[in-house]
């Protein structure tokens, strides 16, 4: 969908910017997300909407990483 294009681009650029724990990635480095959103010159309203989409996508991505590690 058109409203997700920028969020997909942001996610593609930051998806490997993990915060690492002893067992592997535990979260996403939010600073990296905000840096990329500023690079795209997004308004505060656009950033809030985009962050929600990026966090949802990262949650799914992190689940896949954990499943792969378990197998």
mmCIF file of the N, C-alpha and C atoms, coordinates in Angstrom:
data_MODEL
# 
_entry.id   MODEL 
# 
loop_
_atom_site.group_PDB 
_atom_site.id 
_atom_site.type_symbol 
_atom_site.label_atom_id 
_atom_site.label_alt_id 
_atom_site.label_comp_id 
_atom_site.label_asym_id 
_atom_site.label_entity_id 
_atom_site.label_seq_id 
_atom_site.pdbx_PDB_ins_code 
_atom_site.Cartn_x 
_atom_site.Cartn_y 
_atom_site.Cartn_z 
_atom_site.occupancy 
_atom_site.B_iso_or_equiv 
_atom_site.pdbx_formal_charge 
_atom_site.auth_seq_id 
_atom_site.auth_comp_id 
_atom_site.auth_asym_id 
_atom_site.auth_atom_id 
_atom_site.pdbx_PDB_model_num 
ATOM 1   N N  . UNK A 1 1  ? 0.836  -1.177  0.000  1.00 0.00 ? 1  UNK A N  1 
ATOM 2   C CA . UNK A 1 1  ? 0.000  0.000   0.000  1.00 0.00 ? 1  UNK A CA 1 
ATOM 3   C C  . UNK A 1 1  ? 0.884  1.245   0.000  1.00 0.00 ? 1  UNK A C  1 
ATOM 4   N N  . UNK A 1 2  ? 0.405  2.269   -0.607 1.00 0.00 ? 2  UNK A N  1 
ATOM 5   C CA . UNK A 1 2  ? 1.174  3.508   -0.741 1.00 0.00 ? 2  UNK A CA 1 
ATOM 6   C C  . UNK A 1 2  ? 1.584  4.105   0.603  1.00 0.00 ? 2  UNK A C  1 
ATOM 7   N N  . UNK A 1 3  ? 0.693  4.007   1.611  1.00 0.00 ? 3  UNK A N  1 
ATOM 8   C CA . UNK A 1 3  ? 1.001  4.626   2.906  1.00 0.00 ? 3  UNK A CA 1 
ATOM 9   C C  . UNK A 1 3  ? 2.083  3.877   3.676  1.00 0.00 ? 3  UNK A C  1 
ATOM 10  N N  . UNK A 1 4  ? 2.484  2.697   3.200  1.00 0.00 ? 4  UNK A N  1 
ATOM 11  C CA . UNK A 1 4  ? 3.519  1.915   3.874  1.00 0.00 ? 4  UNK A CA 1 
ATOM 12  C C  . UNK A 1 4  ? 4.875  1.964   3.178  1.00 0.00 ? 4  UNK A C  1 
ATOM 13  N N  . UNK A 1 5  ? 4.965  2.634   2.050  1.00 0.00 ? 5  UNK A N  1 
ATOM 14  C CA . UNK A 1 5  ? 6.199  2.632   1.258  1.00 0.00 ? 5  UNK A CA 1 
ATOM 15  C C  . UNK A 1 5  ? 7.381  3.185   2.053  1.00 0.00 ? 5  UNK A C  1 
ATOM 16  N N  . UNK A 1 6  ? 7.207  4.330   2.677  1.00 0.00 ? 6  UNK A N  1 
ATOM 17  C CA . UNK A 1 6  ? 8.310  4.938   3.428  1.00 0.00 ? 6  UNK A CA 1 
ATOM 18  C C  . UNK A 1 6  ? 8.672  4.070   4.629  1.00 0.00 ? 6  UNK A C  1 
ATOM 19  N N  . UNK A 1 7  ? 7.677  3.524   5.328  1.00 0.00 ? 7  UNK A N  1 
ATOM 20  C CA . UNK A 1 7  ? 7.953  2.669   6.485  1.00 0.00 ? 7  UNK A CA 1 
ATOM 21  C C  . UNK A 1 7  ? 8.763  1.445   6.064  1.00 0.00 ? 7  UNK A C  1 
ATOM 22  N N  . UNK A 1 8  ? 8.466  0.883   4.913  1.00 0.00 ? 8  UNK A N  1 
ATOM 23  C CA . UNK A 1 8  ? 9.218  -0.268  4.407  1.00 0.00 ? 8  UNK A CA 1 
ATOM 24  C C  . UNK A 1 8  ? 10.651 0.148   4.088  1.00 0.00 ? 8  UNK A C  1 
ATOM 25  N N  . UNK A 1 9  ? 10.822 1.324   3.511  1.00 0.00 ? 9  UNK A N  1 
ATOM 26  C CA . UNK A 1 9  ? 12.173 1.812   3.217  1.00 0.00 ? 9  UNK A CA 1 
ATOM 27  C C  . UNK A 1 9  ? 12.963 2.042   4.504  1.00 0.00 ? 9  UNK A C  1 
ATOM 28  N N  . UNK A 1 10 ? 12.322 2.657   5.493  1.00 0.00 ? 10 UNK A N  1 
ATOM 29  C CA . UNK A 1 10 ? 12.986 2.888   6.777  1.00 0.00 ? 10 UNK A CA 1 
ATOM 30  C C  . UNK A 1 10 ? 13.366 1.557   7.407  1.00 0.00 ? 10 UNK A C  1 
ATOM 31  N N  . UNK A 1 11 ? 12.427 0.628   7.451  1.00 0.00 ? 11 UNK A N  1 
ATOM 32  C CA . UNK A 1 11 ? 12.705 -0.681  8.040  1.00 0.00 ? 11 UNK A CA 1 
ATOM 33  C C  . UNK A 1 11 ? 13.855 -1.378  7.317  1.00 0.00 ? 11 UNK A C  1 
ATOM 34  N N  . UNK A 1 12 ? 13.880 -1.307  6.023  1.00 0.00 ? 12 UNK A N  1 
ATOM 35  C CA . UNK A 1 12 ? 14.956 -1.936  5.255  1.00 0.00 ? 12 UNK A CA 1 
ATOM 36  C C  . UNK A 1 12 ? 16.326 -1.395  5.609  1.00 0.00 ? 12 UNK A C  1 
ATOM 37  N N  . UNK A 1 13 ? 16.380 -0.124  5.969  1.00 0.00 ? 13 UNK A N  1 
ATOM 38  C CA . UNK A 1 13 ? 17.656 0.502   6.313  1.00 0.00 ? 13 UNK A CA 1 
ATOM 39  C C  . UNK A 1 13 ? 18.084 0.244   7.759  1.00 0.00 ? 13 UNK A C  1 
ATOM 40  N N  . UNK A 1 14 ? 17.132 -0.048  8.639  1.00 0.00 ? 14 UNK A N  1 
ATOM 41  C CA . UNK A 1 14 ? 17.478 -0.177  10.068 1.00 0.00 ? 14 UNK A CA 1 
ATOM 42  C C  . UNK A 1 14 ? 17.294 -1.578  10.638 1.00 0.00 ? 14 UNK A C  1 
ATOM 43  N N  . UNK A 1 15 ? 16.795 -2.504  9.864  1.00 0.00 ? 15 UNK A N  1 
ATOM 44  C CA . UNK A 1 15 ? 16.415 -3.807  10.421 1.00 0.00 ? 15 UNK A CA 1 
ATOM 45  C C  . UNK A 1 15 ? 17.555 -4.553  11.111 1.00 0.00 ? 15 UNK A C  1 
ATOM 46  N N  . UNK A 1 16 ? 18.783 -4.246  10.791 1.00 0.00 ? 16 UNK A N  1 
ATOM 47  C CA . UNK A 1 16 ? 19.910 -4.928  11.429 1.00 0.00 ? 16 UNK A CA 1 
ATOM 48  C C  . UNK A 1 16 ? 20.600 -4.068  12.484 1.00 0.00 ? 16 UNK A C  1 
ATOM 49  N N  . UNK A 1 17 ? 19.944 -2.992  12.895 1.00 0.00 ? 17 UNK A N  1 
ATOM 50  C CA . UNK A 1 17 ? 20.483 -2.130  13.949 1.00 0.00 ? 17 UNK A CA 1 
ATOM 51  C C  . UNK A 1 17 ? 19.938 -2.601  15.295 1.00 0.00 ? 17 UNK A C  1 
ATOM 52  N N  . UNK A 1 18 ? 20.380 -3.787  15.697 1.00 0.00 ? 18 UNK A N  1 
ATOM 53  C CA . UNK A 1 18 ? 19.873 -4.431  16.904 1.00 0.00 ? 18 UNK A CA 1 
ATOM 54  C C  . UNK A 1 18 ? 20.530 -3.888  18.170 1.00 0.00 ? 18 UNK A C  1 
ATOM 55  N N  . UNK A 1 19 ? 19.790 -3.989  19.248 1.00 0.00 ? 19 UNK A N  1 
ATOM 56  C CA . UNK A 1 19 ? 20.368 -3.902  20.583 1.00 0.00 ? 19 UNK A CA 1 
ATOM 57  C C  . UNK A 1 19 ? 20.546 -5.353  21.003 1.00 0.00 ? 19 UNK A C  1 
ATOM 58  N N  . UNK A 1 20 ? 21.767 -5.706  21.334 1.00 0.00 ? 20 UNK A N  1 
ATOM 59  C CA . UNK A 1 20 ? 22.104 -7.102  21.580 1.00 0.00 ? 20 UNK A CA 1 
ATOM 60  C C  . UNK A 1 20 ? 22.113 -7.431  23.069 1.00 0.00 ? 20 UNK A C  1 
ATOM 61  N N  . UNK A 1 21 ? 21.612 -8.630  23.381 1.00 0.00 ? 21 UNK A N  1 
ATOM 62  C CA . UNK A 1 21 ? 21.701 -9.195  24.716 1.00 0.00 ? 21 UNK A CA 1 
ATOM 63  C C  . UNK A 1 21 ? 22.617 -10.405 24.657 1.00 0.00 ? 21 UNK A C  1 
ATOM 64  N N  . UNK A 1 22 ? 22.717 -11.127 25.739 1.00 0.00 ? 22 UNK A N  1 
ATOM 65  C CA . UNK A 1 22 ? 23.590 -12.302 25.766 1.00 0.00 ? 22 UNK A CA 1 
ATOM 66  C C  . UNK A 1 22 ? 23.151 -13.383 24.792 1.00 0.00 ? 22 UNK A C  1 
ATOM 67  N N  . UNK A 1 23 ? 21.843 -13.485 24.555 1.00 0.00 ? 23 UNK A N  1 
ATOM 68  C CA . UNK A 1 23 ? 21.333 -14.520 23.669 1.00 0.00 ? 23 UNK A CA 1 
ATOM 69  C C  . UNK A 1 23 ? 21.072 -14.066 22.241 1.00 0.00 ? 23 UNK A C  1 
ATOM 70  N N  . UNK A 1 24 ? 21.447 -12.832 21.927 1.00 0.00 ? 24 UNK A N  1 
ATOM 71  C CA . UNK A 1 24 ? 21.208 -12.315 20.584 1.00 0.00 ? 24 UNK A CA 1 
ATOM 72  C C  . UNK A 1 24 ? 20.429 -11.016 20.639 1.00 0.00 ? 24 UNK A C  1 
ATOM 73  N N  . UNK A 1 25 ? 19.812 -10.626 19.523 1.00 0.00 ? 25 UNK A N  1 
ATOM 74  C CA . UNK A 1 25 ? 19.097 -9.349  19.483 1.00 0.00 ? 25 UNK A CA 1 
ATOM 75  C C  . UNK A 1 25 ? 17.887 -9.336  20.409 1.00 0.00 ? 25 UNK A C  1 
ATOM 76  N N  . UNK A 1 26 ? 17.692 -8.212  21.093 1.00 0.00 ? 26 UNK A N  1 
ATOM 77  C CA . UNK A 1 26 ? 16.554 -8.073  22.004 1.00 0.00 ? 26 UNK A CA 1 
ATOM 78  C C  . UNK A 1 26 ? 15.637 -6.917  21.617 1.00 0.00 ? 26 UNK A C  1 
ATOM 79  N N  . UNK A 1 27 ? 16.152 -5.969  20.847 1.00 0.00 ? 27 UNK A N  1 
ATOM 80  C CA . UNK A 1 27 ? 15.347 -4.807  20.461 1.00 0.00 ? 27 UNK A CA 1 
ATOM 81  C C  . UNK A 1 27 ? 16.007 -4.105  19.280 1.00 0.00 ? 27 UNK A C  1 
ATOM 82  N N  . UNK A 1 28 ? 15.343 -3.081  18.828 1.00 0.00 ? 28 UNK A N  1 
ATOM 83  C CA . UNK A 1 28 ? 15.820 -2.262  17.724 1.00 0.00 ? 28 UNK A CA 1 
ATOM 84  C C  . UNK A 1 28 ? 16.387 -0.960  18.282 1.00 0.00 ? 28 UNK A C  1 
ATOM 85  N N  . UNK A 1 29 ? 17.459 -0.488  17.707 1.00 0.00 ? 29 UNK A N  1 
ATOM 86  C CA . UNK A 1 29 ? 18.058 0.779   18.105 1.00 0.00 ? 29 UNK A CA 1 
ATOM 87  C C  . UNK A 1 29 ? 17.179 1.913   17.562 1.00 0.00 ? 29 UNK A C  1 
ATOM 88  N N  . UNK A 1 30 ? 16.385 2.506   18.445 1.00 0.00 ? 30 UNK A N  1 
ATOM 89  C CA . UNK A 1 30 ? 15.440 3.538   18.026 1.00 0.00 ? 30 UNK A CA 1 
ATOM 90  C C  . UNK A 1 30 ? 16.147 4.765   17.474 1.00 0.00 ? 30 UNK A C  1 
ATOM 91  N N  . UNK A 1 31 ? 17.343 5.055   17.942 1.00 0.00 ? 31 UNK A N  1 
ATOM 92  C CA . UNK A 1 31 ? 18.094 6.206   17.426 1.00 0.00 ? 31 UNK A CA 1 
ATOM 93  C C  . UNK A 1 31 ? 18.332 6.067   15.927 1.00 0.00 ? 31 UNK A C  1 
ATOM 94  N N  . UNK A 1 32 ? 18.630 4.856   15.493 1.00 0.00 ? 32 UNK A N  1 
ATOM 95  C CA . UNK A 1 32 ? 18.844 4.614   14.064 1.00 0.00 ? 32 UNK A CA 1 
ATOM 96  C C  . UNK A 1 32 ? 17.562 4.877   13.278 1.00 0.00 ? 32 UNK A C  1 
ATOM 97  N N  . UNK A 1 33 ? 16.440 4.466   13.837 1.00 0.00 ? 33 UNK A N  1 
ATOM 98  C CA . UNK A 1 33 ? 15.153 4.686   13.167 1.00 0.00 ? 33 UNK A CA 1 
ATOM 99  C C  . UNK A 1 33 ? 14.891 6.184   13.020 1.00 0.00 ? 33 UNK A C  1 
ATOM 100 N N  . UNK A 1 34 ? 15.079 6.929   14.108 1.00 0.00 ? 34 UNK A N  1 
ATOM 101 C CA . UNK A 1 34 ? 14.848 8.372   14.049 1.00 0.00 ? 34 UNK A CA 1 
ATOM 102 C C  . UNK A 1 34 ? 15.822 9.058   13.103 1.00 0.00 ? 34 UNK A C  1 
ATOM 103 N N  . UNK A 1 35 ? 17.064 8.603   13.065 1.00 0.00 ? 35 UNK A N  1 
ATOM 104 C CA . UNK A 1 35 ? 18.033 9.191   12.130 1.00 0.00 ? 35 UNK A CA 1 
ATOM 105 C C  . UNK A 1 35 ? 17.577 9.012   10.687 1.00 0.00 ? 35 UNK A C  1 
ATOM 106 N N  . UNK A 1 36 ? 17.103 7.828   10.355 1.00 0.00 ? 36 UNK A N  1 
ATOM 107 C CA . UNK A 1 36 ? 16.652 7.563   8.984  1.00 0.00 ? 36 UNK A CA 1 
ATOM 108 C C  . UNK A 1 36 ? 15.386 8.365   8.674  1.00 0.00 ? 36 UNK A C  1 
ATOM 109 N N  . UNK A 1 37 ? 14.478 8.460   9.636  1.00 0.00 ? 37 UNK A N  1 
ATOM 110 C CA . UNK A 1 37 ? 13.271 9.244   9.394  1.00 0.00 ? 37 UNK A CA 1 
ATOM 111 C C  . UNK A 1 37 ? 13.609 10.716  9.176  1.00 0.00 ? 37 UNK A C  1 
ATOM 112 N N  . UNK A 1 38 ? 14.581 11.236  9.918  1.00 0.00 ? 38 UNK A N  1 
ATOM 113 C CA . UNK A 1 38 ? 15.020 12.619  9.689  1.00 0.00 ? 38 UNK A CA 1 
ATOM 114 C C  . UNK A 1 38 ? 15.659 12.754  8.310  1.00 0.00 ? 38 UNK A C  1 
ATOM 115 N N  . UNK A 1 39 ? 16.377 11.716  7.884  1.00 0.00 ? 39 UNK A N  1 
ATOM 116 C CA . UNK A 1 39 ? 16.989 11.731  6.564  1.00 0.00 ? 39 UNK A CA 1 
ATOM 117 C C  . UNK A 1 39 ? 15.905 11.875  5.479  1.00 0.00 ? 39 UNK A C  1 
ATOM 118 N N  . UNK A 1 40 ? 14.760 11.241  5.707  1.00 0.00 ? 40 UNK A N  1 
ATOM 119 C CA . UNK A 1 40 ? 13.640 11.348  4.770  1.00 0.00 ? 40 UNK A CA 1 
ATOM 120 C C  . UNK A 1 40 ? 12.814 12.620  5.005  1.00 0.00 ? 40 UNK A C  1 
ATOM 121 N N  . UNK A 1 41 ? 13.257 13.465  5.943  1.00 0.00 ? 41 UNK A N  1 
ATOM 122 C CA . UNK A 1 41 ? 12.603 14.744  6.257  1.00 0.00 ? 41 UNK A CA 1 
ATOM 123 C C  . UNK A 1 41 ? 11.121 14.571  6.580  1.00 0.00 ? 41 UNK A C  1 
ATOM 124 N N  . UNK A 1 42 ? 10.829 13.614  7.442  1.00 0.00 ? 42 UNK A N  1 
ATOM 125 C CA . UNK A 1 42 ? 9.459  13.335  7.837  1.00 0.00 ? 42 UNK A CA 1 
ATOM 126 C C  . UNK A 1 42 ? 9.031  14.282  8.949  1.00 0.00 ? 42 UNK A C  1 
ATOM 127 N N  . UNK A 1 43 ? 7.771  14.676  8.925  1.00 0.00 ? 43 UNK A N  1 
ATOM 128 C CA . UNK A 1 43 ? 7.214  15.501  9.995  1.00 0.00 ? 43 UNK A CA 1 
ATOM 129 C C  . UNK A 1 43 ? 7.060  14.646  11.249 1.00 0.00 ? 43 UNK A C  1 
ATOM 130 N N  . UNK A 1 44 ? 6.804  15.288  12.379 1.00 0.00 ? 44 UNK A N  1 
ATOM 131 C CA . UNK A 1 44 ? 6.618  14.556  13.634 1.00 0.00 ? 44 UNK A CA 1 
ATOM 132 C C  . UNK A 1 44 ? 5.437  13.591  13.528 1.00 0.00 ? 44 UNK A C  1 
ATOM 133 N N  . UNK A 1 45 ? 4.377  14.025  12.896 1.00 0.00 ? 45 UNK A N  1 
ATOM 134 C CA . UNK A 1 45 ? 3.192  13.164  12.720 1.00 0.00 ? 45 UNK A CA 1 
ATOM 135 C C  . UNK A 1 45 ? 3.537  11.944  11.859 1.00 0.00 ? 45 UNK A C  1 
ATOM 136 N N  . UNK A 1 46 ? 4.269  12.173  10.785 1.00 0.00 ? 46 UNK A N  1 
ATOM 137 C CA . UNK A 1 46 ? 4.687  11.066  9.916  1.00 0.00 ? 46 UNK A CA 1 
ATOM 138 C C  . UNK A 1 46 ? 5.628  10.124  10.658 1.00 0.00 ? 46 UNK A C  1 
ATOM 139 N N  . UNK A 1 47 ? 6.510  10.685  11.490 1.00 0.00 ? 47 UNK A N  1 
ATOM 140 C CA . UNK A 1 47 ? 7.439  9.854   12.257 1.00 0.00 ? 47 UNK A CA 1 
ATOM 141 C C  . UNK A 1 47 ? 6.705  8.945   13.231 1.00 0.00 ? 47 UNK A C  1 
ATOM 142 N N  . UNK A 1 48 ? 5.687  9.465   13.898 1.00 0.00 ? 48 UNK A N  1 
ATOM 143 C CA . UNK A 1 48 ? 4.911  8.640   14.840 1.00 0.00 ? 48 UNK A CA 1 
ATOM 144 C C  . UNK A 1 48 ? 4.242  7.473   14.118 1.00 0.00 ? 48 UNK A C  1 
ATOM 145 N N  . UNK A 1 49 ? 3.643  7.756   12.981 1.00 0.00 ? 49 UNK A N  1 
ATOM 146 C CA . UNK A 1 49 ? 2.971  6.703   12.213 1.00 0.00 ? 49 UNK A CA 1 
ATOM 147 C C  . UNK A 1 49 ? 3.986  5.687   11.702 1.00 0.00 ? 49 UNK A C  1 
ATOM 148 N N  . UNK A 1 50 ? 5.099  6.175   11.208 1.00 0.00 ? 50 UNK A N  1 
ATOM 149 C CA . UNK A 1 50 ? 6.136  5.304   10.659 1.00 0.00 ? 50 UNK A CA 1 
ATOM 150 C C  . UNK A 1 50 ? 6.747  4.435   11.747 1.00 0.00 ? 50 UNK A C  1 
ATOM 151 N N  . UNK A 1 51 ? 7.017  5.013   12.921 1.00 0.00 ? 51 UNK A N  1 
ATOM 152 C CA . UNK A 1 51 ? 7.637  4.253   14.008 1.00 0.00 ? 51 UNK A CA 1 
ATOM 153 C C  . UNK A 1 51 ? 6.767  3.064   14.394 1.00 0.00 ? 51 UNK A C  1 
ATOM 154 N N  . UNK A 1 52 ? 5.479  3.260   14.463 1.00 0.00 ? 52 UNK A N  1 
ATOM 155 C CA . UNK A 1 52 ? 4.580  2.155   14.787 1.00 0.00 ? 52 UNK A CA 1 
ATOM 156 C C  . UNK A 1 52 ? 4.689  1.023   13.778 1.00 0.00 ? 52 UNK A C  1 
ATOM 157 N N  . UNK A 1 53 ? 4.745  1.369   12.518 1.00 0.00 ? 53 UNK A N  1 
ATOM 158 C CA . UNK A 1 53 ? 4.851  0.362   11.458 1.00 0.00 ? 53 UNK A CA 1 
ATOM 159 C C  . UNK A 1 53 ? 6.203  -0.337  11.494 1.00 0.00 ? 53 UNK A C  1 
ATOM 160 N N  . UNK A 1 54 ? 7.268  0.435   11.732 1.00 0.00 ? 54 UNK A N  1 
ATOM 161 C CA . UNK A 1 54 ? 8.609  -0.144  11.789 1.00 0.00 ? 54 UNK A CA 1 
ATOM 162 C C  . UNK A 1 54 ? 8.717  -1.092  12.986 1.00 0.00 ? 54 UNK A C  1 
ATOM 163 N N  . UNK A 1 55 ? 8.166  -0.703  14.133 1.00 0.00 ? 55 UNK A N  1 
ATOM 164 C CA . UNK A 1 55 ? 8.228  -1.561  15.317 1.00 0.00 ? 55 UNK A CA 1 
ATOM 165 C C  . UNK A 1 55 ? 7.447  -2.855  15.113 1.00 0.00 ? 55 UNK A C  1 
ATOM 166 N N  . UNK A 1 56 ? 6.326  -2.761  14.445 1.00 0.00 ? 56 UNK A N  1 
ATOM 167 C CA . UNK A 1 56 ? 5.537  -3.967  14.165 1.00 0.00 ? 56 UNK A CA 1 
ATOM 168 C C  . UNK A 1 56 ? 6.319  -4.898  13.232 1.00 0.00 ? 56 UNK A C  1 
ATOM 169 N N  . UNK A 1 57 ? 6.912  -4.337  12.194 1.00 0.00 ? 57 UNK A N  1 
ATOM 170 C CA . UNK A 1 57 ? 7.707  -5.136  11.259 1.00 0.00 ? 57 UNK A CA 1 
ATOM 171 C C  . UNK A 1 57 ? 8.918  -5.742  11.968 1.00 0.00 ? 57 UNK A C  1 
ATOM 172 N N  . UNK A 1 58 ? 9.561  -4.957  12.847 1.00 0.00 ? 58 UNK A N  1 
ATOM 173 C CA . UNK A 1 58 ? 10.730 -5.475  13.556 1.00 0.00 ? 58 UNK A CA 1 
ATOM 174 C C  . UNK A 1 58 ? 10.339 -6.613  14.493 1.00 0.00 ? 58 UNK A C  1 
ATOM 175 N N  . UNK A 1 59 ? 9.189  -6.516  15.129 1.00 0.00 ? 59 UNK A N  1 
ATOM 176 C CA . UNK A 1 59 ? 8.723  -7.603  15.993 1.00 0.00 ? 59 UNK A CA 1 
ATOM 177 C C  . UNK A 1 59 ? 8.596  -8.905  15.222 1.00 0.00 ? 59 UNK A C  1 
ATOM 178 N N  . UNK A 1 60 ? 8.043  -8.837  14.030 1.00 0.00 ? 60 UNK A N  1 
ATOM 179 C CA . UNK A 1 60 ? 7.922  -10.028 13.182 1.00 0.00 ? 60 UNK A CA 1 
ATOM 180 C C  . UNK A 1 60 ? 9.298  -10.536 12.752 1.00 0.00 ? 60 UNK A C  1 
ATOM 181 N N  . UNK A 1 61 ? 10.180 -9.598  12.418 1.00 0.00 ? 61 UNK A N  1 
ATOM 182 C CA . UNK A 1 61 ? 11.545 -9.944  12.006 1.00 0.00 ? 61 UNK A CA 1 
ATOM 183 C C  . UNK A 1 61 ? 12.310 -10.606 13.151 1.00 0.00 ? 61 UNK A C  1 
ATOM 184 N N  . UNK A 1 62 ? 12.166 -10.059 14.346 1.00 0.00 ? 62 UNK A N  1 
ATOM 185 C CA . UNK A 1 62 ? 12.839 -10.621 15.517 1.00 0.00 ? 62 UNK A CA 1 
ATOM 186 C C  . UNK A 1 62 ? 12.315 -12.021 15.831 1.00 0.00 ? 62 UNK A C  1 
ATOM 187 N N  . UNK A 1 63 ? 11.012 -12.237 15.682 1.00 0.00 ? 63 UNK A N  1 
ATOM 188 C CA . UNK A 1 63 ? 10.454 -13.576 15.861 1.00 0.00 ? 63 UNK A CA 1 
ATOM 189 C C  . UNK A 1 63 ? 11.075 -14.569 14.889 1.00 0.00 ? 63 UNK A C  1 
ATOM 190 N N  . UNK A 1 64 ? 11.249 -14.163 13.637 1.00 0.00 ? 64 UNK A N  1 
ATOM 191 C CA . UNK A 1 64 ? 11.873 -15.035 12.635 1.00 0.00 ? 64 UNK A CA 1 
ATOM 192 C C  . UNK A 1 64 ? 13.315 -15.346 13.007 1.00 0.00 ? 64 UNK A C  1 
ATOM 193 N N  . UNK A 1 65 ? 14.050 -14.354 13.482 1.00 0.00 ? 65 UNK A N  1 
ATOM 194 C CA . UNK A 1 65 ? 15.432 -14.571 13.910 1.00 0.00 ? 65 UNK A CA 1 
ATOM 195 C C  . UNK A 1 65 ? 15.485 -15.587 15.040 1.00 0.00 ? 65 UNK A C  1 
ATOM 196 N N  . UNK A 1 66 ? 14.598 -15.425 16.008 1.00 0.00 ? 66 UNK A N  1 
ATOM 197 C CA . UNK A 1 66 ? 14.576 -16.345 17.166 1.00 0.00 ? 66 UNK A CA 1 
ATOM 198 C C  . UNK A 1 66 ? 14.180 -17.758 16.749 1.00 0.00 ? 66 UNK A C  1 
ATOM 199 N N  . UNK A 1 67 ? 13.201 -17.879 15.850 1.00 0.00 ? 67 UNK A N  1 
ATOM 200 C CA . UNK A 1 67 ? 12.798 -19.204 15.362 1.00 0.00 ? 67 UNK A CA 1 
ATOM 201 C C  . UNK A 1 67 ? 13.937 -19.881 14.632 1.00 0.00 ? 67 UNK A C  1 
ATOM 202 N N  . UNK A 1 68 ? 14.648 -19.119 13.826 1.00 0.00 ? 68 UNK A N  1 
ATOM 203 C CA . UNK A 1 68 ? 15.787 -19.679 13.081 1.00 0.00 ? 68 UNK A CA 1 
ATOM 204 C C  . UNK A 1 68 ? 16.872 -20.137 14.033 1.00 0.00 ? 68 UNK A C  1 
ATOM 205 N N  . UNK A 1 69 ? 17.112 -19.377 15.089 1.00 0.00 ? 69 UNK A N  1 
ATOM 206 C CA . UNK A 1 69 ? 18.137 -19.728 16.077 1.00 0.00 ? 69 UNK A CA 1 
ATOM 207 C C  . UNK A 1 69 ? 17.768 -21.010 16.803 1.00 0.00 ? 69 UNK A C  1 
ATOM 208 N N  . UNK A 1 70 ? 16.478 -21.206 17.096 1.00 0.00 ? 70 UNK A N  1 
ATOM 209 C CA . UNK A 1 70 ? 16.014 -22.392 17.815 1.00 0.00 ? 70 UNK A CA 1 
ATOM 210 C C  . UNK A 1 70 ? 16.099 -23.658 16.976 1.00 0.00 ? 70 UNK A C  1 
ATOM 211 N N  . UNK A 1 71 ? 16.027 -23.524 15.649 1.00 0.00 ? 71 UNK A N  1 
ATOM 212 C CA . UNK A 1 71 ? 16.044 -24.733 14.813 1.00 0.00 ? 71 UNK A CA 1 
ATOM 213 C C  . UNK A 1 71 ? 17.429 -25.172 14.448 1.00 0.00 ? 71 UNK A C  1 
# 
